[in-house]
């Protein structure tokens, strides 16, 4: 499977959104029930961090497996 930069950027963007909303929910001490699961700030902060780590791993894989040497300069 070919990893594209747009997939990495979308993953990182969702991580940023999850971290931002998670921080807001944590500050305000809010939680929302979604499909029987309580979503609070801590849950979204964990999800956002996991998405950031996933984006970093995908970027490393892209850089290592690239056939073109200047793949990160495009």
C-alpha positions as CSV (number, residue, x, y, z in Angstrom):
1,X,0.0,0.0,0.0
2,X,1.3,3.4,-0.9
3,X,1.2,6.0,1.9
4,X,0.4,9.4,0.6
5,X,1.1,12.7,2.4
6,X,-2.5,13.6,2.4
7,X,-3.3,10.5,4.6
8,X,-0.6,11.6,7.0
9,X,-1.8,15.2,7.0
10,X,-5.4,14.1,7.6
11,X,-4.4,11.8,10.5
12,X,-2.4,14.7,12.1
13,X,-5.3,17.1,11.6
14,X,-7.7,14.8,13.3
15,X,-5.2,14.5,16.1
16,X,-5.0,18.3,16.5
17,X,-8.8,18.5,16.5
18,X,-9.1,15.8,19.1
19,X,-6.5,17.3,21.3
20,X,-8.1,20.8,21.1
21,X,-11.6,19.6,21.8
22,X,-10.3,17.3,24.5
23,X,-8.5,20.1,26.3
24,X,-11.6,22.2,26.1
25,X,-13.7,19.4,27.6
26,X,-11.2,18.8,30.3
27,X,-11.1,22.5,31.3
28,X,-14.9,22.7,31.4
29,X,-15.3,19.2,33.0
30,X,-17.9,18.2,30.4
31,X,-18.6,14.7,29.1
32,X,-21.0,13.5,26.5
33,X,-22.6,10.1,26.1
34,X,-22.0,8.7,22.6
35,X,-23.4,5.2,21.9
36,X,-23.4,4.4,25.6
37,X,-19.8,5.5,26.1
38,X,-19.0,8.6,28.0
39,X,-16.6,10.8,26.0
40,X,-14.7,13.2,28.2
41,X,-11.6,15.4,27.9
42,X,-9.2,12.6,28.9
43,X,-10.6,10.2,26.3
44,X,-10.2,12.8,23.5
45,X,-6.7,13.8,24.7
46,X,-5.6,10.1,24.6
47,X,-7.2,9.7,21.1
48,X,-5.5,12.8,19.8
49,X,-2.1,11.7,21.1
50,X,-2.5,8.3,19.5
51,X,-3.4,9.9,16.2
52,X,-0.3,12.2,16.5
53,X,1.9,9.2,17.1
54,X,0.3,7.3,14.2
55,X,0.9,10.3,11.9
56,X,4.6,10.4,13.0
57,X,5.0,6.6,12.4
58,X,3.4,6.9,9.0
59,X,5.8,9.8,8.1
60,X,8.8,7.8,9.2
61,X,7.6,4.8,7.1
62,X,7.1,7.1,4.2
63,X,10.6,8.6,4.5
64,X,12.3,5.2,4.9
65,X,10.5,3.3,2.1
66,X,10.6,6.1,-0.4
67,X,12.4,5.3,-3.6
68,X,13.0,9.0,-4.3
69,X,15.6,10.6,-2.0
70,X,14.0,14.0,-1.9
71,X,10.5,12.7,-1.0
72,X,10.1,15.0,2.0
73,X,11.1,18.1,0.0
74,X,8.1,18.0,-2.3
